[in-house]
Amino acid sequence: MKKKSLQVLYPDHSMYKDAVDAMKRFHDARAAGIPAEKVERLRLIAEAHFQAVNEYQRNAFGARLVVSH
C-alpha cells in the first residue's frame, strides 16, 4: 500500500491561522480579566491547535513521532 505524502504547511495555511486565532483569543481573554477557568480553557485549545500543527509538520518532514510517557 502506497503511503500518502503530506504537504508542508505554510504560514498562510488555515491550520496555522486557526492556531494563531486561538492564541489571540487566549491573550485577549486574559487581558480582559475573563475568569481563570475560561482563560485556561482557551489556553488549552490554543495549545492543542499548535500541537496539531507541530505534529503535522514533523510528519510532513519525515520526522518520527517521539512519545514520552
C-alpha positions as a printed Julia matrix, in Angstrom:
69×3 Matrix{Float64}:
   0.0    0.0    0.0
   1.44   3.37  -1.01
   1.77   5.89   1.81
   0.25   9.28   1.05
   2.86  12.02   1.34
   1.97  15.05   3.41
   2.4   18.57   2.12
   4.38  21.01   4.26
   2.14  23.73   5.69
   2.99  27.35   5.04
   2.14  30.19   7.44
  -0.87  31.25   5.35
  -2.46  27.78   5.7
  -5.78  27.71   7.58
  -4.35  25.29  10.15
  -1.75  27.9   11.14
  -4.3   30.69  11.05
  -6.62  28.72  13.35
  -3.78  28.21  15.83
  -2.86  31.9   15.81
  -6.51  32.92  16.18
  -6.88  30.58  19.16
  -3.79  32.11  20.78
  -5.18  35.61  20.2
  -8.47  34.61  21.86
  -6.5   33.32  24.85
  -4.44  36.52  25.18
  -7.48  38.75  24.69
  -9.42  36.87  27.36
  -6.52  37.08  29.8
  -6.13  40.82  29.17
  -9.87  41.38  29.58
  -9.91  39.76  33.01
 -12.12  36.85  31.99
 -12.49  34.21  34.75
  -9.48  31.93  35.13
 -11.37  28.77  34.14
 -12.35  30.26  30.78
  -8.83  31.59  30.18
  -7.34  28.18  30.96
  -9.8   26.52  28.58
  -8.76  28.93  25.82
  -5.09  28.28  26.57
  -5.61  24.54  26.25
  -7.45  24.99  22.96
  -4.62  27.16  21.58
  -2.02  24.67  22.78
  -3.9   21.83  21.09
  -4.01  23.75  17.8
  -0.27  24.43  17.88
   0.47  20.83  18.85
  -1.56  19.63  15.87
   0.39  21.93  13.52
   3.66  20.77  15.04
   2.82  17.08  14.7
   1.6   17.52  11.12
   4.76  19.39  10.14
   7.01  16.8   11.79
   5.25  14.06   9.84
   5.41  16.06   6.61
   9.17  16.48   7.04
   9.53  12.79   7.79
  10.37  13.06  11.48
   9.36  10.16  13.65
   6.92  10.94  16.43
   8.59  10.56  19.81
   6.21   9.78  22.65
   7.47  10.09  26.2
   5.32   8.59  28.9
